[in-house]
Amino acid sequence: MSKPAPTRCRTLNGSSYYASLRERGSLTVWFDPGMAWHAAPSGKQGRQQTFSDAAIQACLTIKVLFGLPLRQTTGFVASLLKLMGLD
């Protein structure tokens, strides 16, 4: 029993096809510049929070979305903030 011949898909416009393949790997992340990254002082005794709850939730969302360990997530978010000039 012989195997059927594999089908070949012909690409008629190679440049746009390869451009779409490159675009498929792009990543767009948007942070609101008005979001409070640092927590407001609580006025209670003890150590104050460094980051706001919204910043922690954004980092944990990225962590779960990409399946990263916590240290890699903090480095990834720090590099994103540095690229956007929000650090």
PDB file of N, CA, C and O in Angstrom, chain B, residues numbered from 101:
ATOM      1  N   MET B 101       0.834  -1.169   0.000  1.00  0.00           N
ATOM      2  CA  MET B 101       0.000   0.000   0.000  1.00  0.00           C
ATOM      3  C   MET B 101       0.888   1.245   0.000  1.00  0.00           C
ATOM      4  O   MET B 101       1.741   1.396   0.875  1.00  0.00           O
ATOM      5  N   SER B 102       0.703   2.098  -0.933  1.00  0.00           N
ATOM      6  CA  SER B 102       1.549   3.285  -1.036  1.00  0.00           C
ATOM      7  C   SER B 102       0.892   4.463  -0.319  1.00  0.00           C
ATOM      8  O   SER B 102      -0.331   4.552  -0.210  1.00  0.00           O
ATOM      9  N   LYS B 103       1.734   5.345   0.157  1.00  0.00           N
ATOM     10  CA  LYS B 103       1.242   6.539   0.836  1.00  0.00           C
ATOM     11  C   LYS B 103       0.817   7.562  -0.208  1.00  0.00           C
ATOM     12  O   LYS B 103       1.411   7.649  -1.283  1.00  0.00           O
ATOM     13  N   PRO B 104      -0.223   8.342   0.117  1.00  0.00           N
ATOM     14  CA  PRO B 104      -0.607   9.395  -0.827  1.00  0.00           C
ATOM     15  C   PRO B 104       0.461  10.487  -0.855  1.00  0.00           C
ATOM     16  O   PRO B 104       1.145  10.732   0.139  1.00  0.00           O
ATOM     17  N   ALA B 105       0.585  11.115  -1.972  1.00  0.00           N
ATOM     18  CA  ALA B 105       1.569  12.185  -2.129  1.00  0.00           C
ATOM     19  C   ALA B 105       1.169  13.371  -1.249  1.00  0.00           C
ATOM     20  O   ALA B 105       0.000  13.755  -1.227  1.00  0.00           O
ATOM     21  N   PRO B 106       2.126  13.953  -0.525  1.00  0.00           N
ATOM     22  CA  PRO B 106       1.789  15.100   0.318  1.00  0.00           C
ATOM     23  C   PRO B 106       1.372  16.291  -0.542  1.00  0.00           C
ATOM     24  O   PRO B 106       1.943  16.551  -1.601  1.00  0.00           O
ATOM     25  N   THR B 107       0.378  16.991  -0.062  1.00  0.00           N
ATOM     26  CA  THR B 107      -0.091  18.159  -0.805  1.00  0.00           C
ATOM     27  C   THR B 107       0.821  19.341  -0.512  1.00  0.00           C
ATOM     28  O   THR B 107       1.307  19.501   0.608  1.00  0.00           O
ATOM     29  N   ARG B 108       1.044  20.143  -1.498  1.00  0.00           N
ATOM     30  CA  ARG B 108       1.858  21.338  -1.344  1.00  0.00           C
ATOM     31  C   ARG B 108       0.982  22.552  -1.553  1.00  0.00           C
ATOM     32  O   ARG B 108       0.224  22.636  -2.519  1.00  0.00           O
ATOM     33  N   CYS B 109       1.097  23.480  -0.641  1.00  0.00           N
ATOM     34  CA  CYS B 109       0.372  24.735  -0.780  1.00  0.00           C
ATOM     35  C   CYS B 109       1.297  25.737  -1.446  1.00  0.00           C
ATOM     36  O   CYS B 109       2.397  26.001  -0.961  1.00  0.00           O
ATOM     37  N   ARG B 110       0.857  26.275  -2.524  1.00  0.00           N
ATOM     38  CA  ARG B 110       1.671  27.251  -3.232  1.00  0.00           C
ATOM     39  C   ARG B 110       1.389  28.635  -2.680  1.00  0.00           C
ATOM     40  O   ARG B 110       0.236  29.040  -2.536  1.00  0.00           O
ATOM     41  N   THR B 111       2.438  29.337  -2.379  1.00  0.00           N
ATOM     42  CA  THR B 111       2.327  30.706  -1.913  1.00  0.00           C
ATOM     43  C   THR B 111       2.513  31.617  -3.113  1.00  0.00           C
ATOM     44  O   THR B 111       3.569  31.633  -3.745  1.00  0.00           O
ATOM     45  N   LEU B 112       1.476  32.369  -3.411  1.00  0.00           N
ATOM     46  CA  LEU B 112       1.535  33.238  -4.580  1.00  0.00           C
ATOM     47  C   LEU B 112       2.229  34.558  -4.282  1.00  0.00           C
ATOM     48  O   LEU B 112       2.859  35.147  -5.160  1.00  0.00           O
ATOM     49  N   ASN B 113       2.113  35.023  -3.036  1.00  0.00           N
ATOM     50  CA  ASN B 113       2.749  36.280  -2.675  1.00  0.00           C
ATOM     51  C   ASN B 113       3.646  36.018  -1.473  1.00  0.00           C
ATOM     52  O   ASN B 113       3.224  36.177  -0.327  1.00  0.00           O
ATOM     53  N   GLY B 114       4.868  35.622  -1.737  1.00  0.00           N
ATOM     54  CA  GLY B 114       5.786  35.209  -0.685  1.00  0.00           C
ATOM     55  C   GLY B 114       6.132  36.307   0.295  1.00  0.00           C
ATOM     56  O   GLY B 114       6.257  36.043   1.491  1.00  0.00           O
ATOM     57  N   SER B 115       6.292  37.541  -0.181  1.00  0.00           N
ATOM     58  CA  SER B 115       6.707  38.614   0.721  1.00  0.00           C
ATOM     59  C   SER B 115       5.633  38.914   1.760  1.00  0.00           C
ATOM     60  O   SER B 115       5.952  39.119   2.931  1.00  0.00           O
ATOM     61  N   SER B 116       4.376  38.945   1.355  1.00  0.00           N
ATOM     62  CA  SER B 116       3.317  39.208   2.337  1.00  0.00           C
ATOM     63  C   SER B 116       3.115  38.009   3.259  1.00  0.00           C
ATOM     64  O   SER B 116       2.757  38.175   4.425  1.00  0.00           O
ATOM     65  N   TYR B 117       3.342  36.807   2.743  1.00  0.00           N
ATOM     66  CA  TYR B 117       3.223  35.608   3.574  1.00  0.00           C
ATOM     67  C   TYR B 117       4.279  35.618   4.673  1.00  0.00           C
ATOM     68  O   TYR B 117       3.965  35.351   5.833  1.00  0.00           O
ATOM     69  N   TYR B 118       5.527  35.924   4.322  1.00  0.00           N
ATOM     70  CA  TYR B 118       6.590  35.954   5.316  1.00  0.00           C
ATOM     71  C   TYR B 118       6.418  37.126   6.280  1.00  0.00           C
ATOM     72  O   TYR B 118       6.779  37.018   7.452  1.00  0.00           O
ATOM     73  N   ALA B 119       5.878  38.231   5.805  1.00  0.00           N
ATOM     74  CA  ALA B 119       5.596  39.355   6.700  1.00  0.00           C
ATOM     75  C   ALA B 119       4.525  38.978   7.714  1.00  0.00           C
ATOM     76  O   ALA B 119       4.609  39.370   8.878  1.00  0.00           O
ATOM     77  N   SER B 120       3.520  38.223   7.285  1.00  0.00           N
ATOM     78  CA  SER B 120       2.479  37.798   8.227  1.00  0.00           C
ATOM     79  C   SER B 120       3.030  36.804   9.241  1.00  0.00           C
ATOM     80  O   SER B 120       2.587  36.786  10.389  1.00  0.00           O
ATOM     81  N   LEU B 121       3.992  35.974   8.832  1.00  0.00           N
ATOM     82  CA  LEU B 121       4.622  35.065   9.790  1.00  0.00           C
ATOM     83  C   LEU B 121       5.414  35.832  10.844  1.00  0.00           C
ATOM     84  O   LEU B 121       5.397  35.467  12.019  1.00  0.00           O
ATOM     85  N   ARG B 122       6.108  36.893  10.433  1.00  0.00           N
ATOM     86  CA  ARG B 122       6.845  37.704  11.399  1.00  0.00           C
ATOM     87  C   ARG B 122       5.883  38.427  12.330  1.00  0.00           C
ATOM     88  O   ARG B 122       6.150  38.547  13.526  1.00  0.00           O
ATOM     89  N   GLU B 123       4.772  38.908  11.794  1.00  0.00           N
ATOM     90  CA  GLU B 123       3.793  39.634  12.600  1.00  0.00           C
ATOM     91  C   GLU B 123       3.120  38.719  13.614  1.00  0.00           C
ATOM     92  O   GLU B 123       2.691  39.174  14.674  1.00  0.00           O
ATOM     93  N   ARG B 124       3.028  37.451  13.300  1.00  0.00           N
ATOM     94  CA  ARG B 124       2.399  36.492  14.198  1.00  0.00           C
ATOM     95  C   ARG B 124       3.171  36.375  15.504  1.00  0.00           C
ATOM     96  O   ARG B 124       2.587  36.041  16.535  1.00  0.00           O
ATOM     97  N   GLY B 125       4.457  36.640  15.480  1.00  0.00           N
ATOM     98  CA  GLY B 125       5.276  36.545  16.678  1.00  0.00           C
ATOM     99  C   GLY B 125       5.374  37.844  17.466  1.00  0.00           C
ATOM    100  O   GLY B 125       6.108  37.904  18.452  1.00  0.00           O
ATOM    101  N   SER B 126       4.660  38.876  17.061  1.00  0.00           N
ATOM    102  CA  SER B 126       4.765  40.156  17.760  1.00  0.00           C
ATOM    103  C   SER B 126       3.955  40.130  19.055  1.00  0.00           C
ATOM    104  O   SER B 126       3.010  39.355  19.202  1.00  0.00           O
ATOM    105  N   LEU B 127       4.340  40.981  19.971  1.00  0.00           N
ATOM    106  CA  LEU B 127       3.702  41.059  21.277  1.00  0.00           C
ATOM    107  C   LEU B 127       3.377  42.516  21.555  1.00  0.00           C
ATOM    108  O   LEU B 127       4.253  43.377  21.472  1.00  0.00           O
ATOM    109  N   THR B 128       2.141  42.792  21.880  1.00  0.00           N
ATOM    110  CA  THR B 128       1.721  44.139  22.218  1.00  0.00           C
ATOM    111  C   THR B 128       1.233  44.140  23.655  1.00  0.00           C
ATOM    112  O   THR B 128       0.296  43.421  24.002  1.00  0.00           O
ATOM    113  N   VAL B 129       1.870  44.950  24.489  1.00  0.00           N
ATOM    114  CA  VAL B 129       1.478  45.076  25.892  1.00  0.00           C
ATOM    115  C   VAL B 129       1.212  46.544  26.142  1.00  0.00           C
ATOM    116  O   VAL B 129       2.011  47.399  25.759  1.00  0.00           O
ATOM    117  N   TRP B 130       0.098  46.839  26.781  1.00  0.00           N
ATOM    118  CA  TRP B 130      -0.269  48.221  27.052  1.00  0.00           C
ATOM    119  C   TRP B 130      -0.448  48.390  28.543  1.00  0.00           C
ATOM    120  O   TRP B 130      -1.223  47.668  29.169  1.00  0.00           O
ATOM    121  N   PHE B 131       0.269  49.344  29.114  1.00  0.00           N
ATOM    122  CA  PHE B 131       0.099  49.725  30.509  1.00  0.00           C
ATOM    123  C   PHE B 131      -0.421  51.148  30.537  1.00  0.00           C
ATOM    124  O   PHE B 131       0.041  52.001  29.780  1.00  0.00           O
ATOM    125  N   ASP B 132      -1.373  51.401  31.403  1.00  0.00           N
ATOM    126  CA  ASP B 132      -1.910  52.739  31.564  1.00  0.00           C
ATOM    127  C   ASP B 132      -0.876  53.590  32.296  1.00  0.00           C
ATOM    128  O   ASP B 132      -0.514  53.267  33.428  1.00  0.00           O
ATOM    129  N   PRO B 133      -0.391  54.668  31.682  1.00  0.00           N
ATOM    130  CA  PRO B 133       0.621  55.480  32.362  1.00  0.00           C
ATOM    131  C   PRO B 133       0.084  56.144  33.626  1.00  0.00           C
ATOM    132  O   PRO B 133       0.865  56.527  34.497  1.00  0.00           O
ATOM    133  N   GLY B 134      -1.224  56.286  33.739  1.00  0.00           N
ATOM    134  CA  GLY B 134      -1.812  56.899  34.925  1.00  0.00           C
ATOM    135  C   GLY B 134      -2.034  55.929  36.070  1.00  0.00           C
ATOM    136  O   GLY B 134      -2.450  56.331  37.157  1.00  0.00           O
ATOM    137  N   MET B 135      -1.755  54.641  35.831  1.00  0.00           N
ATOM    138  CA  MET B 135      -1.972  53.651  36.887  1.00  0.00           C
ATOM    139  C   MET B 135      -0.956  53.857  38.004  1.00  0.00           C
ATOM    140  O   MET B 135       0.226  54.086  37.748  1.00  0.00           O
ATOM    141  N   ALA B 136      -1.424  53.773  39.230  1.00  0.00           N
ATOM    142  CA  ALA B 136      -0.547  53.951  40.388  1.00  0.00           C
ATOM    143  C   ALA B 136       0.232  52.669  40.627  1.00  0.00           C
ATOM    144  O   ALA B 136      -0.325  51.674  41.090  1.00  0.00           O
ATOM    145  N   TRP B 137       1.527  52.693  40.309  1.00  0.00           N
ATOM    146  CA  TRP B 137       2.356  51.503  40.518  1.00  0.00           C
ATOM    147  C   TRP B 137       2.780  51.379  41.966  1.00  0.00           C
ATOM    148  O   TRP B 137       2.918  50.269  42.481  1.00  0.00           O
ATOM    149  N   HIS B 138       2.988  52.500  42.625  1.00  0.00           N
ATOM    150  CA  HIS B 138       3.418  52.462  44.022  1.00  0.00           C
ATOM    151  C   HIS B 138       2.203  52.650  44.923  1.00  0.00           C
ATOM    152  O   HIS B 138       1.305  53.439  44.628  1.00  0.00           O
ATOM    153  N   ALA B 139       2.194  51.907  46.026  1.00  0.00           N
ATOM    154  CA  ALA B 139       1.057  51.935  46.943  1.00  0.00           C
ATOM    155  C   ALA B 139       1.054  53.229  47.748  1.00  0.00           C
ATOM    156  O   ALA B 139       2.102  53.787  48.073  1.00  0.00           O
ATOM    157  N   ALA B 140      -0.145  53.684  48.057  1.00  0.00           N
ATOM    158  CA  ALA B 140      -0.295  54.863  48.900  1.00  0.00           C
ATOM    159  C   ALA B 140      -0.017  54.463  50.350  1.00  0.00           C
ATOM    160  O   ALA B 140      -0.308  53.333  50.739  1.00  0.00           O
ATOM    161  N   PRO B 141       0.539  55.365  51.149  1.00  0.00           N
ATOM    162  CA  PRO B 141       0.793  55.030  52.551  1.00  0.00           C
ATOM    163  C   PRO B 141      -0.517  54.700  53.272  1.00  0.00           C
ATOM    164  O   PRO B 141      -1.520  55.396  53.112  1.00  0.00           O
ATOM    165  N   SER B 142      -0.488  53.627  54.068  1.00  0.00           N
ATOM    166  CA  SER B 142      -1.717  53.191  54.735  1.00  0.00           C
ATOM    167  C   SER B 142      -1.911  53.866  56.081  1.00  0.00           C
ATOM    168  O   SER B 142      -3.037  53.926  56.576  1.00  0.00           O
ATOM    169  N   GLY B 143      -0.850  54.375  56.685  1.00  0.00           N
ATOM    170  CA  GLY B 143      -0.961  55.017  57.987  1.00  0.00           C
ATOM    171  C   GLY B 143      -0.945  54.031  59.142  1.00  0.00           C
ATOM    172  O   GLY B 143      -1.072  54.433  60.298  1.00  0.00           O
ATOM    173  N   LYS B 144      -0.794  52.756  58.850  1.00  0.00           N
ATOM    174  CA  LYS B 144      -0.750  51.737  59.898  1.00  0.00           C
ATOM    175  C   LYS B 144       0.699  51.463  60.276  1.00  0.00           C
ATOM    176  O   LYS B 144       1.628  51.824  59.554  1.00  0.00           O
ATOM    177  N   GLN B 145       0.869  50.813  61.431  1.00  0.00           N
ATOM    178  CA  GLN B 145       2.214  50.448  61.852  1.00  0.00           C
ATOM    179  C   GLN B 145       2.720  49.288  61.014  1.00  0.00           C
ATOM    180  O   GLN B 145       1.940  48.528  60.441  1.00  0.00           O
ATOM    181  N   GLY B 146       4.023  49.165  60.953  1.00  0.00           N
ATOM    182  CA  GLY B 146       4.628  48.077  60.208  1.00  0.00           C
ATOM    183  C   GLY B 146       5.125  48.544  58.854  1.00  0.00           C
ATOM    184  O   GLY B 146       5.043  49.720  58.499  1.00  0.00           O
ATOM    185  N   ARG B 147       5.635  47.590  58.124  1.00  0.00           N
ATOM    186  CA  ARG B 147       6.187  47.903  56.810  1.00  0.00           C
ATOM    187  C   ARG B 147       5.067  48.261  55.838  1.00  0.00           C
ATOM    188  O   ARG B 147       4.035  47.592  55.782  1.00  0.00           O
ATOM    189  N   GLN B 148       5.287  49.308  55.089  1.00  0.00           N
ATOM    190  CA  GLN B 148       4.304  49.756  54.106  1.00  0.00           C
ATOM    191  C   GLN B 148       4.454  48.952  52.819  1.00  0.00           C
ATOM    192  O   GLN B 148       5.536  48.452  52.512  1.00  0.00           O
ATOM    193  N   GLN B 149       3.370  48.834  52.077  1.00  0.00           N
ATOM    194  CA  GLN B 149       3.427  48.148  50.791  1.00  0.00           C
ATOM    195  C   GLN B 149       4.248  48.975  49.813  1.00  0.00           C
ATOM    196  O   GLN B 149       4.208  50.205  49.828  1.00  0.00           O
ATOM    197  N   THR B 150       4.994  48.276  48.962  1.00  0.00           N
ATOM    198  CA  THR B 150       5.793  48.965  47.953  1.00  0.00           C
ATOM    199  C   THR B 150       4.966  49.225  46.702  1.00  0.00           C
ATOM    200  O   THR B 150       4.977  50.333  46.167  1.00  0.00           O
ATOM    201  N   PHE B 151       4.247  48.205  46.234  1.00  0.00           N
ATOM    202  CA  PHE B 151       3.483  48.313  44.995  1.00  0.00           C
ATOM    203  C   PHE B 151       1.989  48.248  45.280  1.00  0.00           C
ATOM    204  O   PHE B 151       1.554  47.666  46.274  1.00  0.00           O
ATOM    205  N   SER B 152       1.216  48.855  44.394  1.00  0.00           N
ATOM    206  CA  SER B 152      -0.237  48.854  44.558  1.00  0.00           C
ATOM    207  C   SER B 152      -0.808  47.488  44.199  1.00  0.00           C
ATOM    208  O   SER B 152      -0.141  46.660  43.578  1.00  0.00           O
ATOM    209  N   ASP B 153      -2.052  47.271  44.602  1.00  0.00           N
ATOM    210  CA  ASP B 153      -2.712  46.003  44.293  1.00  0.00           C
ATOM    211  C   ASP B 153      -2.889  45.828  42.789  1.00  0.00           C
ATOM    212  O   ASP B 153      -2.814  44.707  42.285  1.00  0.00           O
ATOM    213  N   ALA B 154      -3.123  46.921  42.067  1.00  0.00           N
ATOM    214  CA  ALA B 154      -3.292  46.836  40.611  1.00  0.00           C
ATOM    215  C   ALA B 154      -1.991  46.408  39.934  1.00  0.00           C
ATOM    216  O   ALA B 154      -2.020  45.641  38.971  1.00  0.00           O
ATOM    217  N   ALA B 155      -0.852  46.896  40.425  1.00  0.00           N
ATOM    218  CA  ALA B 155       0.438  46.511  39.851  1.00  0.00           C
ATOM    219  C   ALA B 155       0.730  45.041  40.116  1.00  0.00           C
ATOM    220  O   ALA B 155       1.234  44.340  39.239  1.00  0.00           O
ATOM    221  N   ILE B 156       0.417  44.572  41.318  1.00  0.00           N
ATOM    222  CA  ILE B 156       0.635  43.162  41.653  1.00  0.00           C
ATOM    223  C   ILE B 156      -0.266  42.278  40.809  1.00  0.00           C
ATOM    224  O   ILE B 156       0.167  41.231  40.328  1.00  0.00           O
ATOM    225  N   GLN B 157      -1.511  42.686  40.626  1.00  0.00           N
ATOM    226  CA  GLN B 157      -2.447  41.903  39.817  1.00  0.00           C
ATOM    227  C   GLN B 157      -2.003  41.861  38.354  1.00  0.00           C
ATOM    228  O   GLN B 157      -2.141  40.826  37.702  1.00  0.00           O
ATOM    229  N   ALA B 158      -1.478  42.955  37.835  1.00  0.00           N
ATOM    230  CA  ALA B 158      -0.989  42.967  36.449  1.00  0.00           C
ATOM    231  C   ALA B 158       0.188  42.011  36.282  1.00  0.00           C
ATOM    232  O   ALA B 158       0.263  41.284  35.292  1.00  0.00           O
ATOM    233  N   CYS B 159       1.101  42.011  37.245  1.00  0.00           N
ATOM    234  CA  CYS B 159       2.259  41.103  37.171  1.00  0.00           C
ATOM    235  C   CYS B 159       1.829  39.651  37.273  1.00  0.00           C
ATOM    236  O   CYS B 159       2.349  38.803  36.548  1.00  0.00           O
ATOM    237  N   LEU B 160       0.892  39.349  38.159  1.00  0.00           N
ATOM    238  CA  LEU B 160       0.438  37.967  38.309  1.00  0.00           C
ATOM    239  C   LEU B 160      -0.347  37.500  37.089  1.00  0.00           C
ATOM    240  O   LEU B 160      -0.314  36.317  36.751  1.00  0.00           O
ATOM    241  N   THR B 161      -1.049  38.409  36.428  1.00  0.00           N
ATOM    242  CA  THR B 161      -1.750  38.051  35.196  1.00  0.00           C
ATOM    243  C   THR B 161      -0.748  37.665  34.111  1.00  0.00           C
ATOM    244  O   THR B 161      -0.949  36.679  33.401  1.00  0.00           O
ATOM    245  N   ILE B 162       0.323  38.435  33.983  1.00  0.00           N
ATOM    246  CA  ILE B 162       1.369  38.106  33.006  1.00  0.00           C
ATOM    247  C   ILE B 162       2.033  36.784  33.368  1.00  0.00           C
ATOM    248  O   ILE B 162       2.357  35.986  32.489  1.00  0.00           O
ATOM    249  N   LYS B 163       2.234  36.554  34.659  1.00  0.00           N
ATOM    250  CA  LYS B 163       2.851  35.305  35.125  1.00  0.00           C
ATOM    251  C   LYS B 163       2.031  34.097  34.710  1.00  0.00           C
ATOM    252  O   LYS B 163       2.574  33.120  34.194  1.00  0.00           O
ATOM    253  N   VAL B 164       0.718  34.160  34.935  1.00  0.00           N
ATOM    254  CA  VAL B 164      -0.155  33.035  34.596  1.00  0.00           C
ATOM    255  C   VAL B 164      -0.314  32.911  33.084  1.00  0.00           C
ATOM    256  O   VAL B 164      -0.338  31.801  32.552  1.00  0.00           O
ATOM    257  N   LEU B 165      -0.420  34.033  32.398  1.00  0.00           N
ATOM    258  CA  LEU B 165      -0.636  34.025  30.956  1.00  0.00           C
ATOM    259  C   LEU B 165       0.512  33.354  30.208  1.00  0.00           C
ATOM    260  O   LEU B 165       0.282  32.570  29.287  1.00  0.00           O
ATOM    261  N   PHE B 166       1.749  33.662  30.603  1.00  0.00           N
ATOM    262  CA  PHE B 166       2.912  33.111  29.919  1.00  0.00           C
ATOM    263  C   PHE B 166       3.511  31.904  30.630  1.00  0.00           C
ATOM    264  O   PHE B 166       4.440  31.288  30.109  1.00  0.00           O
ATOM    265  N   GLY B 167       2.999  31.552  31.807  1.00  0.00           N
ATOM    266  CA  GLY B 167       3.510  30.397  32.539  1.00  0.00           C
ATOM    267  C   GLY B 167       4.940  30.589  33.021  1.00  0.00           C
ATOM    268  O   GLY B 167       5.749  29.663  32.964  1.00  0.00           O
ATOM    269  N   LEU B 168       5.252  31.790  33.494  1.00  0.00           N
ATOM    270  CA  LEU B 168       6.609  32.111  33.932  1.00  0.00           C
ATOM    271  C   LEU B 168       6.746  31.948  35.443  1.00  0.00           C
ATOM    272  O   LEU B 168       5.776  32.126  36.179  1.00  0.00           O
ATOM    273  N   PRO B 169       7.952  31.610  35.907  1.00  0.00           N
ATOM    274  CA  PRO B 169       8.211  31.680  37.347  1.00  0.00           C
ATOM    275  C   PRO B 169       8.206  33.139  37.804  1.00  0.00           C
ATOM    276  O   PRO B 169       8.310  34.054  36.986  1.00  0.00           O
ATOM    277  N   LEU B 170       8.086  33.345  39.107  1.00  0.00           N
ATOM    278  CA  LEU B 170       7.922  34.698  39.633  1.00  0.00           C
ATOM    279  C   LEU B 170       9.123  35.594  39.332  1.00  0.00           C
ATOM    280  O   LEU B 170       8.942  36.760  38.981  1.00  0.00           O
ATOM    281  N   ARG B 171      10.333  35.080  39.461  1.00  0.00           N
ATOM    282  CA  ARG B 171      11.514  35.918  39.196  1.00  0.00           C
ATOM    283  C   ARG B 171      11.606  36.318  37.732  1.00  0.00           C
ATOM    284  O   ARG B 171      11.989  37.445  37.418  1.00  0.00           O
ATOM    285  N   GLN B 172      11.257  35.405  36.837  1.00  0.00           N
ATOM    286  CA  GLN B 172      11.258  35.754  35.414  1.00  0.00           C
ATOM    287  C   GLN B 172      10.169  36.768  35.113  1.00  0.00           C
ATOM    288  O   GLN B 172      10.344  37.641  34.263  1.00  0.00           O
ATOM    289  N   THR B 173       9.039  36.655  35.812  1.00  0.00           N
ATOM    290  CA  THR B 173       7.945  37.602  35.603  1.00  0.00           C
ATOM    291  C   THR B 173       8.354  38.999  36.034  1.00  0.00           C
ATOM    292  O   THR B 173       8.091  39.968  35.322  1.00  0.00           O
ATOM    293  N   THR B 174       8.993  39.115  37.191  1.00  0.00           N
ATOM    294  CA  THR B 174       9.408  40.443  37.643  1.00  0.00           C
ATOM    295  C   THR B 174      10.442  41.051  36.696  1.00  0.00           C
ATOM    296  O   THR B 174      10.407  42.253  36.436  1.00  0.00           O
ATOM    297  N   GLY B 175      11.347  40.246  36.186  1.00  0.00           N
ATOM    298  CA  GLY B 175      12.315  40.748  35.213  1.00  0.00           C
ATOM    299  C   GLY B 175      11.662  41.154  33.907  1.00  0.00           C
ATOM    300  O   GLY B 175      12.035  42.160  33.304  1.00  0.00           O
ATOM    301  N   PHE B 176      10.674  40.361  33.465  1.00  0.00           N
ATOM    302  CA  PHE B 176       9.957  40.660  32.225  1.00  0.00           C
ATOM    303  C   PHE B 176       9.187  41.968  32.355  1.00  0.00           C
ATOM    304  O   PHE B 176       9.235  42.810  31.459  1.00  0.00           O
ATOM    305  N   VAL B 177       8.478  42.141  33.467  1.00  0.00           N
ATOM    306  CA  VAL B 177       7.704  43.368  33.676  1.00  0.00           C
ATOM    307  C   VAL B 177       8.643  44.562  33.830  1.00  0.00           C
ATOM    308  O   VAL B 177       8.349  45.645  33.322  1.00  0.00           O
ATOM    309  N   ALA B 178       9.757  44.381  34.518  1.00  0.00           N
ATOM    310  CA  ALA B 178      10.719  45.480  34.668  1.00  0.00           C
ATOM    311  C   ALA B 178      11.276  45.909  33.314  1.00  0.00           C
ATOM    312  O   ALA B 178      11.445  47.101  33.060  1.00  0.00           O
ATOM    313  N   SER B 179      11.561  44.940  32.446  1.00  0.00           N
ATOM    314  CA  SER B 179      12.080  45.301  31.121  1.00  0.00           C
ATOM    315  C   SER B 179      11.007  45.980  30.272  1.00  0.00           C
ATOM    316  O   SER B 179      11.315  46.885  29.497  1.00  0.00           O
ATOM    317  N   LEU B 180       9.739  45.547  30.411  1.00  0.00           N
ATOM    318  CA  LEU B 180       8.658  46.220  29.681  1.00  0.00           C
ATOM    319  C   LEU B 180       8.501  47.663  30.142  1.00  0.00           C
ATOM    320  O   LEU B 180       8.349  48.568  29.321  1.00  0.00           O
ATOM    321  N   LEU B 181       8.538  47.877  31.453  1.00  0.00           N
ATOM    322  CA  LEU B 181       8.401  49.234  31.977  1.00  0.00           C
ATOM    323  C   LEU B 181       9.577  50.110  31.555  1.00  0.00           C
ATOM    324  O   LEU B 181       9.404  51.299  31.289  1.00  0.00           O
ATOM    325  N   LYS B 182      10.767  49.525  31.494  1.00  0.00           N
ATOM    326  CA  LYS B 182      11.943  50.287  31.062  1.00  0.00           C
ATOM    327  C   LYS B 182      11.826  50.665  29.589  1.00  0.00           C
ATOM    328  O   LYS B 182      12.166  51.784  29.204  1.00  0.00           O
ATOM    329  N   LEU B 183      11.343  49.732  28.761  1.00  0.00           N
ATOM    330  CA  LEU B 183      11.170  50.033  27.337  1.00  0.00           C
ATOM    331  C   LEU B 183      10.146  51.137  27.110  1.00  0.00           C
ATOM    332  O   LEU B 183      10.285  51.942  26.189  1.00  0.00           O
ATOM    333  N   MET B 184       9.116  51.171  27.953  1.00  0.00           N
ATOM    334  CA  MET B 184       8.067  52.176  27.792  1.00  0.00           C
ATOM    335  C   MET B 184       8.386  53.479  28.504  1.00  0.00           C
ATOM    336  O   MET B 184       7.648  54.455  28.372  1.00  0.00           O
ATOM    337  N   GLY B 185       9.472  53.504  29.253  1.00  0.00           N
ATOM    338  CA  GLY B 185       9.854  54.725  29.953  1.00  0.00           C
ATOM    339  C   GLY B 185       9.019  55.004  31.179  1.00  0.00           C
ATOM    340  O   GLY B 185       8.889  56.160  31.582  1.00  0.00           O
ATOM    341  N   LEU B 186       8.446  53.972  31.786  1.00  0.00           N
ATOM    342  CA  LEU B 186       7.606  54.156  32.965  1.00  0.00           C
ATOM    343  C   LEU B 186       8.329  53.789  34.256  1.00  0.00           C
ATOM    344  O   LEU B 186       7.718  53.798  35.325  1.00  0.00           O
ATOM    345  N   ASP B 187       9.616  53.465  34.177  1.00  0.00           N
ATOM    346  CA  ASP B 187      10.328  53.068  35.398  1.00  0.00           C
ATOM    347  C   ASP B 187      10.757  54.256  36.218  1.00  0.00           C
ATOM    348  O   ASP B 187      11.366  54.090  37.274  1.00  0.00           O
TER     349      ASP B 187
END
